[in-house]
Amino acid sequence: MNNHILNITNGSFVYSNKYILTLKKLRLEKSTPFSISDLNLSLDKKKVYGLIGKNGSGKTTLLKILFSKIELQGGSFSKSFNTSKLVSNSLKTYNTFNSYEIFKLYYLLEKLTFDSKDFETKINSFIELTEFSNQDLLKPISNLSKGMKSKVVFSAIYTLLDKNVNFLGFDEFFTFGDQYFRKKSESLMLNLLNDESTVVISSHNFNLLRNICNEVILIDSGNIVDIGKPENIINLYRKGIS
Amino acid sequence: MWRKTIIPKIYFYRELLLISLKTSYKGSYIGALWIILTPIIHILTYVIFLVGIRGRVDNLLHLITSVVLFQVIAKSLGSAKTEKIQNFSLYSNTEKSHRTMLKSSILKNLVPSFLVLLFFYFLINISNIIFNFNQIQPIDLQTLLIITASLPILFIYLNSLVVLINKFSSNFTDFNQALNFITRYMLFTSPVFWSGITGISFVDYFIKLTNPVYFYFQFIYNTINKSIGFDFFSLLFPSILFLLYLRYKETITNE
């Protein structure tokens, strides 16, 4: 256990409201609810893990279990980290707000207190990262393009992220903006990871996984199929698709 | 100690309130003027309605107070069902951030409405002095102080209600529909019943059971009335709600 940051044995979880729908005689019928069963997983300290699988295979559910966003209904769960953070690429924003107001609201809700000096330094690094002019900053978010919106969200997440977090998760995170900004966001995030933290990345970007992961986890229909070196697991996943 | 803890908290709520207010009235030509215009239109509607039916308005003070307060409550309950924090993965403590967002949705209704209430009380007192308009009972300083002091109680009460609604409304559609009905009923009855006297104990009892404005207003009214003193009964229901809030507040989620 000393070398493990997290250990799950015989874990199980069943969604009470998420059913797999099947089409029978032109009618959708509820069949079994989506579940994860017999989950055995140990994550080592100071390692970077990748998580791959088809859409709906349970990647996000597994991440939520690892980061205690949802609780296991059976089995045992033990952890040895103090701070954890799961960031996902959800682009929902407040449409009437402008970028400045969005950042301010994010800042207030994250810090739950207000220090004007700290806010000033944070907003300056936010503006630097987005490369927005004053005009862009004051435009309502609904008037911005999808790429620019994602820039705002990424920059806010990056600026407000606690840099000393022990256990970090990314849920299909690196898909922001244009090619240039995507590369920039990837390198920024990777520079940020210190050697002490354990990271789990759920992604379909195989190049990224090959470059930075120590191990990759393949998941299918709520079950872990295999864990191993990135190249082997990615090949296994590709064979499964073809 | 207080410099490190209380002052940043005050600044925090001030900033949250300003940003919520600023964005609420964005895109409207007269902006924050709606805060005062809406209760005026409401009060006028009820005055015309009551004069038409009864030929008089018995207690304008009750009417104004209940119209303004019911607006706070109806708006807060309305936002309770829909207010969700977005990009929740951003926050270290999602539950606390979500509860803060709900608090700000109450504050942005409560604070301006209290200022509007003060404005009306001031207007009544001034018009009493200038025009010697003795039809309306003036507000004395003691009453005003009690109303101000009881605002935190209203805030705690509303906060408990809003958090509990937010917790349960996503699971029960029936609950949502019932809530819609109660809000509309409350919206219609509060100003009418308090501006006149129902005199029917059953109706009074029904209002007591369902109407949050009652607990707040009756608490002030009974407490001011020296023969009753501090009215514990009116605080019974808000206290139960507050206990329920303490029980469930950690379990509210954003999904």
Interface residues (C-beta under 8 A of the other chain):
Chain A: K85 L86 V87 S88 S90 K92 T93 Y94 T96 F97 E101 K104 L105 Y106 L108 L109 E110 K111 L112 T113 F114 D115 S116 P140 V153 A156 I157 L160 D162 D171
Chain B: P8 K9 Y11 F12 R14 E15 L16 I19 K22 T23 K26 G27 I85 Q86 N87 F88 S89 L90 Y91 S92 N93 K96 S97 T100 M101
